[in-house]
Amino acid sequence: MAEAGGGKERLLRAAVEYVAANGVGERSLRQIAAALGTSHRMLIYHFGSKEGLFVEVARTMEDRQRELLSELDAVEGDPLEVARRFWARLADPVLWPHERLFFELYGRALQGDPAALPLLDGIVDTWVTALAGPMERAGAAPEVARAQARLGLAVARGLLLDLLATGDRAGVDAAMEQFVAMYAATLPR
């Protein structure tokens, strides 16, 4: 729990933990603030609105996922094993509340919701850059690596939507494995 009046970073950490444990639901900003041990005024001060808070939670989770990708790449080195292990982490049910929030905010931003629009800043490019790195280190030309990274991002997001909608973990895992196998065929030998 954050203390009343706690700093922005402490409140954000508490909000990330809260969303992970409870999802978003139809909670009011006052209810969220109470759960975080602060006031709704402090959340408005730091994040502007409930949606602003949720955008920051989604960005924080995206940053953590990119950090995990970087850590896996540093340990594994093999981009195929990195992809498999990264997918296993993304598809973990523990992350489903965050992923539902991400897709909800993404849709709202695409509809022009001013509170959600900031989520679109770098929503593709930051991932393309992060995903292209391992591919380039495996020998792919930079332009090929970026195109493959964009495709991989689209596949992963599509499969996450599928997983959240259907709960068919075996089916989406099989589809991701098929994608990884197709990607493996494109790597320089």
BAFI-3210 file (N, C-alpha, C; in Angstrom, 3 decimals, decimal comma, padded with zeros to 6 digits):
// residues 189
n [1|2|3|4|5|6|7|8|9|10|11|12|13|14|15|16|17|18|19|20|21|22|23|24|25|26|27|28|29|30|31|32|33|34|35|36|37|38|39|40|41|42|43|44|45|46|47|48|49|50|51|52|53|54|55|56|57|58|59|60|61|62|63|64|65|66|67|68|69|70|71|72|73|74|75|76|77|78|79|80|81|82|83|84|85|86|87|88|89|90|91|92|93|94|95|96|97|98|99|100|101|102|103|104|105|106|107|108|109|110|111|112|113|114|115|116|117|118|119|120|121|122|123|124|125|126|127|128|129|130|131|132|133|134|135|136|137|138|139|140|141|142|143|144|145|146|147|148|149|150|151|152|153|154|155|156|157|158|159|160|161|162|163|164|165|166|167|168|169|170|171|172|173|174|175|176|177|178|179|180|181|182|183|184|185|186|187|188|189]
n.u [000,826|000,434|001,469|-000,649|-000,555|001,764|004,709|004,819|006,068|005,994|003,232|002,582|003,917|002,443|-000,065|000,371|000,823|-001,671|-003,465|-002,499|-003,214|-005,974|-007,200|-008,946|-011,684|-014,787|-014,095|-014,138|-012,215|-011,911|-012,276|-010,084|-008,023|-008,431|-007,817|-005,142|-004,202|-004,256|-005,434|-008,070|-007,554|-004,762|-004,088|-005,218|-003,663|-001,098|-001,526|-003,577|-006,087|-008,291|-007,978|-005,530|-003,879|-004,154|-003,007|-000,348|000,168|-000,074|002,038|004,193|004,121|004,642|007,247|008,519|008,208|009,761|012,236|012,502|012,661|015,131|016,796|016,447|017,517|020,165|020,970|020,231|020,863|020,269|017,964|015,602|015,073|014,854|012,514|010,630|010,724|010,062|007,472|006,208|006,268|004,718|002,240|001,473|-000,961|-000,925|-000,308|-002,564|-004,592|-003,222|-002,781|-005,372|-006,128|-004,275|-005,168|-007,758|-007,256|-005,769|-007,669|-009,429|-007,761|-007,364|-009,877|-009,855|-009,999|-009,134|-007,844|-006,639|-005,038|-002,207|-001,045|-000,512|001,869|004,810|003,999|004,281|006,813|008,738|008,667|009,308|011,943|013,106|012,637|013,925|016,634|017,759|017,426|019,039|021,516|021,642|022,256|020,560|019,801|019,452|017,040|015,515|015,347|013,812|011,392|010,675|010,485|008,295|006,305|006,434|005,621|002,988|001,915|002,271|000,670|-001,809|-002,152|-002,212|-004,608|-006,341|-005,887|-006,812|-009,469|-010,372|-009,143|-007,711|-005,022|-003,311|-003,835|-003,021|-000,354|000,598|000,232|002,017|004,410|004,503|004,811|007,347|008,881|008,559|009,810|012,391|013,241|013,911|016,217|019,658|022,092]
n.v [-001,180|002,250|005,196|007,814|010,626|009,815|009,618|009,922|007,723|005,700|005,452|004,618|002,128|000,773|000,846|-000,729|-003,226|-003,517|-003,618|-005,932|-007,808|-007,458|-006,743|-004,420|-003,738|-002,131|-000,065|002,960|006,021|006,904|004,512|003,046|004,702|004,486|001,785|001,906|003,338|006,100|009,361|010,254|012,708|012,909|010,998|012,166|014,479|013,413|011,778|012,755|011,602|008,740|007,158|008,168|007,221|004,476|004,332|004,878|002,643|000,612|001,365|001,027|-001,750|-002,555|-001,562|-003,194|-005,663|-005,296|-005,036|-007,625|-009,029|-008,047|-009,034|-011,821|-012,080|-011,410|-013,551|-015,918|-015,593|-017,058|-016,273|-017,682|-019,268|-017,194|-015,990|-018,040|-018,331|-015,759|-015,531|-017,463|-016,161|-013,857|-015,033|-015,954|-016,484|-014,760|-012,280|-011,550|-009,669|-007,226|-007,282|-007,285|-004,728|-003,240|-003,761|-002,744|-000,009|000,569|000,236|002,292|004,489|004,355|005,045|007,675|008,642|011,131|010,810|008,335|008,488|009,122|006,604|005,622|006,748|005,707|003,051|001,030|001,423|001,369|-001,302|-002,566|-001,746|-002,917|-005,652|-006,061|-005,968|-008,524|-010,022|-008,734|-009,166|-011,847|-011,928|-010,848|-008,391|-004,897|-003,615|-005,832|-007,092|-005,206|-005,292|-007,965|-007,864|-006,153|-007,737|-009,910|-008,629|-007,966|-010,546|-011,607|-009,828|-010,304|-013,034|-012,873|-011,470|-013,422|-015,457|-014,203|-013,903|-016,504|-018,313|-020,488|-021,870|-023,952|-023,930|-021,292|-021,383|-023,385|-022,082|-019,930|-021,346|-022,374|-019,960|-019,171|-021,253|-020,708|-018,229|-019,025|-020,248|-018,099|-017,027|-016,080|-018,506]
n.w [000,000|-000,713|000,962|002,174|000,114|-001,047|-003,143|-006,739|-008,099|-006,153|-005,820|-008,395|-008,547|-006,574|-007,788|-010,060|-008,858|-007,626|-009,832|-011,024|-009,124|-008,851|-011,228|-013,387|-013,594|-012,745|-011,082|-009,230|-009,283|-006,685|-005,242|-006,137|-005,220|-002,437|-002,093|-002,681|-000,614|-000,575|-001,604|-003,920|-004,987|-004,912|-006,816|-009,090|-009,151|-009,715|-011,996|-013,567|-014,289|-013,927|-016,214|-017,069|-015,026|-015,518|-018,072|-017,430|-015,813|-017,755|-019,483|-017,741|-017,352|-019,981|-020,234|-018,333|-019,578|-021,869|-020,630|-019,604|-022,032|-022,932|-020,899|-021,267|-023,822|-023,329|-021,722|-023,105|-025,890|-028,279|-030,653|-031,199|-028,956|-027,136|-028,114|-027,637|-024,813|-024,067|-025,109|-023,492|-021,065|-021,637|-022,136|-019,702|-017,256|-015,054|-016,054|-017,460|-016,474|-016,835|-019,562|-020,568|-019,720|-021,226|-023,897|-023,729|-023,233|-025,516|-027,556|-026,798|-027,151|-029,917|-030,714|-030,202|-027,600|-025,434|-022,937|-023,151|-025,400|-025,051|-024,718|-027,241|-028,078|-029,262|-029,142|-030,988|-032,240|-030,102|-029,367|-031,797|-032,148|-029,843|-030,343|-032,758|-032,208|-031,120|-033,448|-035,320|-034,115|-034,546|-037,157|-039,100|-041,568|-040,816|-041,862|-042,567|-040,096|-038,666|-040,072|-039,627|-036,860|-036,524|-037,658|-035,882|-033,521|-034,212|-034,551|-031,949|-030,414|-031,613|-031,025|-028,259|-027,897|-028,915|-027,018|-024,660|-025,347|-025,901|-024,171|-024,965|-024,457|-025,358|-028,115|-028,897|-028,120|-029,834|-032,269|-031,941|-031,773|-034,360|-035,744|-034,770|-035,844|-038,581|-038,660|-037,934|-040,250|-041,800|-040,808|-041,181|-042,090]
ca.u [000,000|001,130|001,031|-001,373|000,359|003,002|005,249|004,257|006,636|005,471|001,831|002,552|004,257|001,292|-001,148|000,717|000,548|-003,115|-004,090|-002,101|-003,945|-007,424|-007,730|-009,397|-013,091|-015,532|-013,793|-013,991|-010,908|-011,911|-012,070|-008,684|-007,205|-008,550|-007,063|-003,716|-003,842|-004,062|-006,695|-008,284|-006,908|-003,337|-004,012|-005,467|-002,479|000,030|-001,825|-004,565|-007,393|-008,216|-007,397|-004,112|-003,231|-004,101|-002,014|000,969|000,299|000,196|003,413|005,132|004,155|005,336|008,677|008,996|008,285|010,947|013,395|012,583|013,174|016,562|017,460|016,444|018,450|021,526|021,258|020,050|021,591|019,567|016,703|014,453|014,789|014,370|011,115|009,813|010,652|009,343|006,055|005,720|006,039|003,587|001,003|001,243|-002,223|-000,665|-000,278|-003,816|-005,247|-002,477|-002,985|-006,741|-006,066|-003,561|-006,028|-008,861|-006,743|-005,361|-008,908|-009,929|-006,876|-007,652|-011,160|-009,629|-010,194|-007,979|-007,128|-005,890|-004,164|-000,763|-000,564|-000,073|003,224|005,830|003,412|004,814|008,245|009,607|008,738|010,033|013,368|013,533|012,597|014,868|017,997|018,208|017,459|020,249|022,675|021,648|022,738|019,596|020,036|018,588|015,702|014,816|015,076|012,705|010,152|010,342|010,080|006,924|005,458|006,401|004,791|001,590|001,528|002,165|-000,516|-002,979|-002,309|-002,639|-006,048|-006,960|-005,787|-007,708|-010,848|-010,766|-008,522|-007,135|-003,567|-002,658|-003,972|-002,168|001,041|000,920|000,350|003,270|005,509|004,512|005,408|008,782|009,480|008,613|010,852|013,686|013,609|014,402|017,479|020,880|022,738]
ca.v [000,000|003,527|006,080|008,979|011,670|009,203|010,073|009,352|006,397|004,756|005,220|003,832|000,739|000,206|000,671|-001,897|-004,407|-003,592|-004,085|-007,328|-008,651|-007,253|-006,295|-003,037|-003,722|-000,870|000,680|004,412|006,528|006,931|003,142|002,701|005,475|003,878|000,530|002,240|004,044|007,520|010,021|010,421|013,967|012,646|010,297|013,173|015,342|012,737|011,065|013,493|010,943|007,288|006,656|008,536|006,247|003,190|004,441|004,734|001,241|-000,148|001,695|000,393|-003,175|-002,676|-001,372|-004,405|-006,739|-005,053|-005,373|-009,084|-009,405|-007,736|-009,994|-013,131|-012,002|-011,415|-014,873|-016,975|-015,349|-017,680|-015,535|-018,586|-019,597|-015,950|-015,837|-019,037|-018,011|-014,500|-015,838|-018,163|-015,144|-013,012|-015,808|-016,346|-015,928|-013,687|-011,009|-011,305|-008,390|-006,134|-007,347|-006,806|-003,273|-002,720|-003,795|-001,804|001,348|000,663|000,474|003,629|005,454|004,318|005,727|009,098|009,033|011,964|010,289|007,135|008,765|009,027|005,221|005,355|007,246|004,669|001,743|000,070|001,624|000,913|-002,759|-002,956|-001,552|-003,937|-006,987|-006,136|-006,142|-009,917|-010,497|-008,181|-009,874|-013,188|-011,802|-010,249|-006,999|-004,041|-003,398|-007,118|-007,303|-004,340|-005,819|-009,195|-007,457|-005,639|-008,908|-010,649|-007,858|-008,139|-011,927|-011,766|-009,119|-011,031|-014,271|-012,505|-011,204|-014,740|-016,131|-013,551|-014,124|-017,915|-019,114|-021,680|-021,763|-024,927|-023,463|-020,134|-021,821|-024,089|-021,064|-019,198|-022,246|-022,382|-018,692|-019,236|-022,147|-019,971|-017,215|-019,716|-020,521|-016,871|-016,592|-016,449|-019,714]
ca.w [000,000|-000,716|002,025|001,673|-000,326|-001,507|-004,409|-007,963|-008,384|-005,160|-006,173|-009,631|-008,184|-005,868|-008,768|-010,882|-008,025|-007,420|-011,074|-011,214|-008,180|-008,859|-012,507|-013,416|-013,244|-012,836|-009,868|-009,357|-008,878|-005,215|-004,776|-006,422|-004,292|-001,112|-002,117|-002,718|000,607|-000,859|-001,957|-005,362|-005,374|-005,180|-008,100|-010,129|-009,181|-010,364|-013,243|-014,333|-014,313|-013,789|-017,459|-017,046|-014,146|-016,206|-019,147|-016,792|-015,418|-018,980|-019,919|-016,812|-017,669|-021,261|-019,936|-017,652|-020,565|-022,706|-019,791|-019,606|-023,352|-022,937|-020,013|-021,928|-024,938|-022,779|-021,168|-024,094|-027,128|-029,398|-030,782|-031,196|-027,559|-026,533|-028,527|-026,933|-023,387|-023,930|-025,303|-022,304|-020,031|-022,040|-022,085|-018,316|-016,755|-014,094|-016,787|-018,179|-016,139|-017,470|-021,015|-020,815|-019,576|-022,393|-025,084|-023,508|-023,440|-026,921|-028,294|-026,471|-027,809|-031,352|-030,894|-029,969|-026,202|-025,086|-021,775|-023,535|-026,543|-024,777|-024,830|-028,613|-028,285|-029,266|-028,842|-031,950|-032,494|-029,004|-029,446|-033,016|-031,846|-028,867|-030,946|-033,878|-031,699|-031,156|-034,833|-035,941|-033,551|-035,146|-038,528|-040,025|-041,949|-040,002|-042,423|-042,478|-038,671|-038,265|-040,667|-038,900|-035,512|-036,624|-037,867|-034,614|-032,598|-034,637|-034,248|-030,497|-029,929|-032,096|-030,255|-026,908|-027,989|-029,066|-025,725|-023,714|-025,780|-025,939|-023,122|-025,604|-024,315|-026,238|-029,488|-029,177|-028,011|-031,076|-033,316|-031,737|-032,142|-035,827|-036,165|-034,468|-036,842|-039,846|-038,476|-037,941|-041,640|-042,429|-040,217|-041,919|-041,552]
c.u [000,876|000,622|000,282|-000,361|001,659|003,434|004,676|004,776|006,110|004,011|001,714|002,891|003,082|000,139|-000,879|000,424|-000,953|-003,811|-003,735|-002,930|-005,459|-008,031|-008,199|-010,849|-013,718|-015,282|-013,672|-012,579|-010,813|-011,665|-010,619|-007,767|-007,241|-007,748|-005,560|-003,260|-003,557|-005,426|-006,829|-007,636|-005,421|-003,182|-004,259|-004,255|-001,345|-000,284|-002,917|-005,968|-007,186|-007,564|-005,907|-003,304|-003,078|-003,120|-000,612|001,204|000,648|001,608|004,451|005,249|004,866|006,848|009,257|009,141|009,491|012,229|013,596|013,138|014,677|017,347|017,534|017,455|019,889|021,921|021,256|020,909|020,893|018,207|015,470|014,070|014,305|012,890|010,213|009,640|009,887|007,844|005,475|005,426|004,824|002,252|000,656|-000,054|-002,049|-000,704|-001,601|-004,521|-004,544|-002,738|-004,401|-006,791|-005,391|-004,488|-007,229|-008,402|-006,339|-006,591|-009,462|-009,075|-007,156|-008,983|-011,054|-009,873|-008,969|-007,174|-006,264|-004,896|-002,664|-000,206|000,002|001,352|004,225|005,313|003,890|006,332|009,151|009,757|009,506|011,529|013,875|013,599|013,600|016,289|018,486|018,315|018,702|021,490|022,781|022,033|021,767|019,990|019,052|017,176|014,865|014,427|013,893|011,378|009,720|009,870|008,646|005,933|005,328|005,539|003,314|001,093|001,328|000,924|-001,790|-003,221|-002,698|-004,131|-006,828|-007,007|-006,757|-009,174|-011,289|-010,253|-007,836|-005,611|-002,845|-002,702|-003,071|-000,697|001,477|001,090|001,644|004,457|005,623|005,148|006,912|009,492|009,584|009,690|012,240|014,166|014,170|015,750|018,655|021,538|024,227]
c.v [001,252|004,339|007,236|010,039|011,121|009,726|009,311|007,937|005,348|004,438|004,367|002,373|000,056|-000,052|-000,528|-003,171|-004,604|-004,140|-005,548|-008,248|-008,597|-006,940|-004,861|-002,939|-002,355|-000,011|002,178|004,807|006,578|005,524|002,704|003,418|004,857|002,581|000,773|002,992|005,516|008,129|010,116|011,699|013,773|011,918|011,271|014,083|014,687|012,201|011,723|012,914|009,458|006,687|006,974|007,594|004,919|003,208|004,265|003,309|000,397|000,117|001,026|-001,097|-003,411|-002,525|-002,622|-005,562|-006,543|-005,341|-006,885|-009,588|-009,181|-008,715|-011,373|-013,157|-012,076|-012,802|-015,936|-016,789|-015,897|-017,009|-016,437|-018,977|-018,361|-015,779|-016,803|-018,679|-016,715|-014,727|-016,524|-017,161|-014,284|-013,731|-016,280|-015,703|-014,803|-012,322|-010,663|-010,017|-007,196|-006,109|-006,912|-005,284|-002,650|-002,668|-002,858|-000,369|001,580|000,974|001,865|004,696|005,509|004,988|007,226|009,571|009,831|011,440|009,086|007,387|008,686|007,610|004,943|005,828|006,106|003,262|000,646|000,218|001,153|-000,604|-003,221|-002,829|-002,639|-005,326|-007,145|-006,406|-007,584|-010,463|-009,991|-008,900|-011,294|-013,141|-011,212|-008,806|-006,116|-003,843|-004,679|-007,377|-006,454|-004,844|-007,090|-008,873|-006,945|-006,792|-009,712|-009,948|-008,045|-009,542|-012,092|-011,061|-009,824|-012,303|-013,987|-012,180|-012,516|-015,446|-015,529|-013,805|-015,573|-018,743|-020,366|-021,600|-022,723|-024,450|-022,285|-020,490|-022,541|-023,097|-020,279|-020,084|-022,336|-021,096|-018,695|-020,128|-021,451|-018,892|-017,861|-019,977|-019,295|-016,418|-016,976|-017,651|-019,619]
c.w [000,000|000,461|001,393|001,298|-000,856|-002,858|-005,592|-008,222|-007,418|-005,460|-007,430|-009,352|-007,495|-006,836|-009,656|-010,111|-007,842|-008,660|-011,315|-010,322|-008,377|-010,212|-012,398|-012,980|-013,440|-011,606|-010,166|-008,942|-007,352|-004,642|-004,996|-005,442|-002,896|-001,043|-002,113|-001,475|000,379|-001,166|-003,470|-005,851|-005,684|-006,511|-009,251|-010,262|-009,984|-011,750|-014,092|-014,283|-014,055|-015,036|-017,536|-016,164|-014,865|-017,375|-018,564|-016,316|-016,644|-019,483|-019,030|-017,105|-019,003|-021,053|-019,273|-018,636|-021,493|-021,925|-019,740|-020,930|-023,415|-022,062|-020,647|-023,068|-024,438|-022,283|-022,256|-025,339|-028,363|-029,549|-030,779|-029,770|-026,812|-026,858|-027,764|-025,452|-023,150|-024,112|-024,059|-021,191|-020,374|-021,874|-020,666|-017,806|-015,734|-014,788|-017,460|-017,766|-016,798|-018,971|-021,388|-020,736|-020,793|-023,606|-024,935|-023,793|-024,891|-027,781|-028,040|-027,136|-029,302|-031,684|-030,596|-028,553|-025,743|-023,901|-022,126|-024,663|-026,231|-024,881|-026,214|-028,889|-028,154|-029,077|-029,796|-032,046|-031,360|-029,023|-030,675|-032,761|-030,901|-029,489|-032,091|-033,403|-031,729|-032,581|-035,558|-035,417|-034,092|-036,625|-039,516|-040,329|-041,176|-040,565|-042,379|-041,019|-038,215|-038,830|-039,934|-037,477|-035,519|-036,819|-036,566|-033,573|-032,927|-034,314|-032,743|-029,957|-030,385|-031,311|-028,808|-026,884|-028,082|-027,711|-024,717|-024,058|-025,634|-024,771|-023,650|-025,607|-025,252|-027,687|-029,809|-029,042|-029,288|-032,224|-033,171|-032,121|-033,657|-036,360|-035,924|-035,482|-038,195|-039,780|-038,550|-039,361|-042,347|-041,903|-041,107|-041,259|-041,668]
res [m|a|e|a|g|g|g|k|e|r|l|l|r|a|a|v|e|y|v|a|a|n|g|v|g|e|r|s|l|r|q|i|a|a|a|l|g|t|s|h|r|m|l|i|y|h|f|g|s|k|e|g|l|f|v|e|v|a|r|t|m|e|d|r|q|r|e|l|l|s|e|l|d|a|v|e|g|d|p|l|e|v|a|r|r|f|w|a|r|l|a|d|p|v|l|w|p|h|e|r|l|f|f|e|l|y|g|r|a|l|q|g|d|p|a|a|l|p|l|l|d|g|i|v|d|t|w|v|t|a|l|a|g|p|m|e|r|a|g|a|a|p|e|v|a|r|a|q|a|r|l|g|l|a|v|a|r|g|l|l|l|d|l|l|a|t|g|d|r|a|g|v|d|a|a|m|e|q|f|v|a|m|y|a|a|t|l|p|r]
***
